[in-house]
Amino acid sequence: MDLLNLTTDIAELVTEGKIKADFAWYLSKLTPANQKVAVTRYMKGDFRTETDASTFAQALRMKENQEGFFSEKELSDKEKEDKAKERKQAKSKVDQVERAGTLLEELAKLTPTELAELFEGEVGKQLDAVERVRKAAAEAVKKLRKAKAMSEAKQLTVRPELAVEPETEDAEVEQEPSETEIAEAATEEPTETELEAAA
């Protein structure tokens, strides 16, 4: 039922299989203008995965409702200073994660036999350590995807020309000419072509 909230052109893309049902469901929660924004990016291939597309649609919905979004309050000088320190620390952590990633890539190049020889008697311990890293990395990826979508949605300004007007049932019905238009047409001089056709 939610998919009935999609604009006609987007609903057609879903029917044609060009938009997957999961993404379509998230789209159905958006205003027509934001549906258009998300689908335009989707069709251009801006999202690496279906999850990224759905996360972006969720972020647009949050922006519409202003739920859990960035604070708009003006920060004091002290708060700005604290925020700058937090950013620096976060970037430093990401740099360390990249170094750890390089080490794991090197580890992954080894064969199981080589790993068994290297970690003789401690393979299970090393496996547990890498498994903890894998779980933490998966959780961080999930949250960073959402953060990326929120950041993109925040910077997005919906342009009025992207707004999709809801269709009315009478949209395709041709309007009858008014009495004034009929009177004006009657006073016009016939063209030579019309005279020849009448003869």
N, C-alpha and C positions, 0 to 999 in steps of 0.2 A: 504493500500500500504506500510505503514511503516514497517509492520510485515515481509515484504519480505527481510528486512535487517537482520533478525535473522539467526543464523547459523542453518544448517539442523537439528542437534540433538535437539536444543532448540525449533525450529518450531514444531517438532514432539511432544514434551512435551506439547506445547500449544494445538495442535490438539487433544491429548489424554485427555485434561482437567486437566493436572497436574500443569499447570501454567495458572493463570487467565489473561484475555485479557488486563486489565489495567496495570498490572506489565509487561506484554509482550511488550506493547507499549513503556514503559520507557526503557526496555531492548534494543529495536530496535534502540535506539538513541546511543547506546554504541558501542565501538570497539568489535570485536569478543572475544578478551582476557577478557575484562571487563564484557561482557555478561556471560562468563563462570564463572568468579569470583562471580557475583551476583547470578546466578542460583545455583551454588554449595552451597552457604550459604542458599538460599531459600529451596533447597531440604533437607538440613540438619536440617531445622526447626529453624534457627538462628533468624528469625524475629517473633515478637509476633503477628503482624497483617499484612495484605496486604499493609496498608498504610506505615508501617515501611519498607517493602521490596521496595516499589516504591520510598520512600524518599531516601533510600540507593542508588538506581539506579540513581536518580537525582543527588546525591552528587558525584557519580562516573563521571557523565557527566560534572559536574562543574569542577571536578579535571582535566578531559581531556582538558577542555577549559580554565582552570585557571580563571574561572569567580567567583568573590566574595569569593575567597578562602583566607586562612590565608596569611598574609604578610610574605614574606621570608626574609625581611630586618633584619639586625642585630640590636638589641635594645641597646641603651646606658644604662649605669648603672642607671641613673635617670628613664628612661622608664621601666627598669626591676623592679625597686622599686615600681613605680606607678602601674605596672601590678600586682605585688604581693599583694598590698593593695586592688586593685579591686577584686582579687580572694578571699581574706579573707572576704571582705564585702559581696560578692555574696554567699559564703558558709554560712555566718551568716544568710543571708536572707532565704536561703533554710532550715536552721535549724528552723527558725521561722515559715516557711510554714508547716513544719512537725508537729510542735506543734499545729498550727491552724487546720491542718488535723485531729489530734487526738480529738480536741474539737468538730469538725463537726461530726466525727464518733459517739461521745457520744450523740450529739444532734439528730442524725439520729436514734438512738436506742429508742428514745421516741416516743410514739404514738401521732397521731394528737390531741387527746383529752388532753393529758398531755401538749403538746406544746401550745394549746389554753388557758389552765389554767395558764401556766407559763407566757405567753406573752399577757395576757388579755388586749385588746385594742391596742396592738402594734404588732400584728402578721404580718400585712402588712409591717411595718417598718423593722422587723427582716427578713422577706422574701426578701425584696429588698436588704438588706445588704448581705445575703447569695447568692443571684442571682448575685450580682456584683463580689463576690469572685469566683463563678462558671465560669463566663465569663472570668475573668482574668486567672483563672487556665487553662481553655481550650486553651486560646491563648498561655500561657506559655508552655503547653504540646506540642502544635504544633511546637513552635520554638525550644524547647529542643530536640524533635525528629529529627528535621533537623540538629541541632548542633551535636547530637550524630552520625548521619549518616555522616556528614562532617568530624568529628573527626576520625571515623573508616576508611573512604575513604582516608584521609590524611596519616594515618599510613600504609595503604595497599601498598604493592609493588607487582606489577604484575610480576609473574615469567614467563620467556620465555616459559617454558613447558606447561603453560596454554593457550598459544596462539592457536587459532583455525585457521588453514589454510583455506582460501577460496577454495571451491571445484571447480574443472574444469570439463567441460563436458566430457573430455576424461579420467577422473579418473578411471572409471571402465573398460575401453577398454584395453584388454591385448596387451602388446607391442609385435610386431613381432620380432623374433630373428634377430640379425645383421648377415651379411655375415661372419664375423669372428667367431661368436658363432656357425654358421652352419658348418664351416670348422673344428673347434675344435671338435665338436660332431662327425664328420665323421672320424676323426683319432683315436678316443677312441676305445679301445679293448672292444668287447661285453662281458658281464658277463655270467657266467654259466647259470643263470636263463633265460637270453635272448636267449642263444643258444638252450636250451631245448625247449623254447616256439616256436622257429623257426623250430625245427625238426618235 
